[in-house]
Amino acid sequence: MPLGEIDEGTVVYLLAKPVPRWIVVAAKALSAVAIAILLTGASAAVAGIIDMVPAGSDGVSATLAQVVAMVVGSACYVSLFLALSLFTRRALVIGIGYMLVWEGALSSLLAGIANLSIRQYALGAATAIYKLPNQETRLSAETSFILAVVLVVVALVVATWKLMRFELPGGSD
């Protein structure tokens, strides 16, 4: 539950129901991931169809690789920031800072950071389909998929743990 829902009081209606917290987190994550994948994946597919598909089978492979990268990246970012939103009201600011500093600068300069970079997970996943010419991928496709799954699972477990410790206001003592 993002802290905005807690501040607005809408979380009370959801958490007052006898629904396990992991189901609440899973439903929220699933809906957010589905929307993110639909928007980013569709955008990458349309751009690829317009730009790369006329190049033939190589263009189709490149387009598919970009769509896979968007799907992996979207699932990771949504999961991470869903968990982060339960801990701070500044999840958006922290997310932008993370993307600019960690993903933008540090992960491309320092090879050891690649294991902790969602950008590298997405690029590595894309290399499973197509060798990206202008991208420096530091992780193999297998490692990228494994680390992406680990990130999503850990983020959702942490979000569930945090939500289980949330107490509704006005409860009995």
C-alpha positions as CSV (number, residue, x, y, z in Angstrom):
1,M,0.0,0.0,0.0
2,P,1.5,3.3,-0.9
3,L,1.6,5.8,1.9
4,G,-0.8,8.0,0.0
5,E,-3.5,5.5,0.5
6,I,-2.6,5.4,4.2
7,D,-2.7,9.2,4.5
8,E,-6.0,9.4,2.6
9,G,-7.6,6.6,4.7
10,T,-8.6,4.4,1.8
11,V,-6.4,1.7,3.0
12,V,-8.8,1.1,6.0
13,Y,-11.5,-0.2,3.7
14,L,-9.1,-2.7,2.1
15,L,-7.3,-3.9,5.1
16,A,-10.4,-4.2,7.3
17,K,-11.5,-7.2,5.1
18,P,-10.3,-10.6,6.1
19,V,-8.0,-11.0,3.1
20,P,-4.4,-12.1,3.5
21,R,-1.9,-9.3,3.1
22,W,0.0,-11.2,0.4
23,I,-3.1,-11.3,-1.8
24,V,-3.4,-7.5,-1.4
25,V,0.2,-7.0,-2.4
26,A,0.0,-9.6,-5.3
27,A,-3.1,-8.0,-6.7
28,K,-1.7,-4.5,-6.5
29,A,1.6,-5.7,-8.1
30,L,-0.1,-7.7,-10.8
31,S,-2.3,-4.8,-11.9
32,A,0.6,-2.3,-11.8
33,V,2.9,-4.7,-13.7
34,A,0.2,-5.5,-16.3
35,I,-0.4,-1.8,-17.0
36,A,3.3,-1.0,-17.1
37,I,4.0,-3.9,-19.5
38,L,1.1,-3.0,-21.6
39,L,2.2,0.6,-22.0
40,T,6.0,0.1,-22.3
41,G,5.8,-3.2,-24.3
42,A,3.2,-1.8,-26.7
43,S,5.2,1.4,-27.2
44,A,8.4,-0.6,-27.9
45,A,6.5,-2.9,-30.3
46,V,4.9,0.0,-32.3
47,A,8.3,1.8,-32.5
48,G,10.0,-1.4,-33.6
49,I,7.3,-2.1,-36.2
50,I,7.7,1.4,-37.6
51,D,11.5,1.6,-37.5
52,M,13.0,-1.9,-37.5
53,V,10.6,-4.4,-39.0
54,P,11.2,-3.1,-42.6
55,A,14.8,-4.3,-42.1
56,G,13.6,-7.9,-42.3
57,S,14.1,-10.7,-39.9
58,D,16.9,-8.9,-38.1
59,G,14.6,-6.0,-37.4
60,V,11.9,-8.3,-36.1
61,S,14.4,-9.9,-33.7
62,A,15.6,-6.5,-32.5
63,T,12.0,-5.4,-32.0
64,L,11.2,-8.5,-30.0
65,A,14.4,-8.1,-27.9
66,Q,13.4,-4.5,-27.0
67,V,9.9,-5.6,-26.0
68,V,11.4,-8.3,-23.8
69,A,13.7,-5.7,-22.2
70,M,10.7,-3.5,-21.5
71,V,8.7,-6.3,-20.0
72,V,11.6,-7.4,-17.7
73,G,12.5,-3.8,-16.7
74,S,8.8,-2.9,-16.1
75,A,8.2,-5.9,-13.8
76,C,11.4,-5.1,-11.8
77,Y,10.8,-1.4,-11.4
78,V,7.1,-1.8,-10.5
79,S,7.9,-4.4,-7.8
80,L,10.8,-2.5,-6.4
81,F,8.9,0.8,-6.1
82,L,5.8,-0.9,-4.8
83,A,7.8,-2.1,-1.9
84,L,9.6,1.2,-1.5
85,S,6.3,3.1,-1.4
86,L,5.4,1.3,1.8
87,F,8.4,2.7,3.5
88,T,8.5,6.3,2.4
89,R,6.3,9.1,1.0
90,R,9.1,10.1,-1.3
91,A,9.2,6.9,-3.4
92,L,8.9,8.8,-6.7
93,V,11.8,11.1,-5.8
94,I,14.0,8.2,-4.6
95,G,13.1,6.3,-7.8
96,I,14.1,9.2,-10.1
97,G,17.3,9.6,-8.1
98,Y,18.0,5.8,-8.4
99,M,17.5,5.9,-12.1
100,L,19.6,8.9,-12.7
101,V,22.5,8.1,-10.4
102,W,22.6,4.3,-10.0
103,E,21.2,3.2,-13.4
104,G,22.3,6.2,-15.5
105,A,25.8,6.8,-14.2
106,L,27.2,4.1,-11.9
107,S,26.0,0.9,-13.5
108,S,27.4,1.9,-16.9
109,L,30.8,2.9,-15.4
110,L,31.4,0.3,-12.7
111,A,31.1,-3.3,-13.9
112,G,30.5,-4.7,-10.4
113,I,27.3,-2.8,-10.0
114,A,25.7,-4.7,-12.9
115,N,24.3,-7.4,-10.6
116,L,22.3,-4.7,-8.8
117,S,21.1,-2.8,-11.9
118,I,17.6,-3.3,-13.3
119,R,18.8,-1.7,-16.5
120,Q,21.4,-4.4,-16.9
121,Y,18.7,-7.1,-16.2
122,A,16.7,-5.7,-19.0
123,L,19.6,-5.5,-21.4
124,G,20.7,-9.0,-20.5
125,A,17.2,-10.3,-21.1
126,A,17.2,-8.7,-24.5
127,T,20.4,-10.4,-25.5
128,A,18.6,-13.7,-25.2
129,I,16.9,-12.8,-28.5
130,Y,19.2,-10.4,-30.2
131,K,22.7,-9.0,-29.7
132,L,22.2,-5.3,-29.1
133,P,24.8,-3.4,-31.1
134,N,25.0,-0.1,-29.2
135,Q,24.4,-1.4,-25.7
136,E,27.0,-2.7,-23.3
137,T,25.5,-5.7,-21.6
138,R,27.4,-6.8,-18.5
139,L,25.2,-9.8,-17.6
140,S,24.2,-13.0,-19.5
141,A,20.6,-13.6,-20.4
142,E,20.4,-16.4,-17.8
143,T,21.8,-14.3,-15.0
144,S,19.6,-11.4,-16.0
145,F,16.4,-13.5,-15.8
146,I,17.4,-15.1,-12.5
147,L,18.3,-11.8,-10.9
148,A,15.1,-10.2,-12.2
149,V,13.0,-12.9,-10.7
150,V,14.9,-12.7,-7.4
151,L,14.3,-8.9,-7.3
152,V,10.6,-9.2,-7.9
153,V,10.1,-12.0,-5.3
154,V,12.2,-10.2,-2.7
155,A,10.4,-6.9,-3.3
156,L,7.0,-8.5,-3.0
157,V,8.0,-10.4,0.1
158,V,9.2,-7.2,1.7
159,A,6.0,-5.4,0.7
160,T,3.9,-8.2,2.2
161,W,6.0,-8.2,5.4
162,K,5.6,-4.4,5.8
163,L,1.9,-4.5,5.1
164,M,1.4,-7.3,7.7
165,R,2.9,-5.0,10.3
166,F,0.5,-2.2,9.5
167,E,-2.1,-1.6,12.1
168,L,-5.4,0.0,11.4
169,P,-6.0,3.2,13.3
170,G,-8.6,3.1,16.1
171,G,-8.1,-0.5,16.9
172,S,-8.9,-1.9,20.3
173,D,-6.1,-1.9,22.9
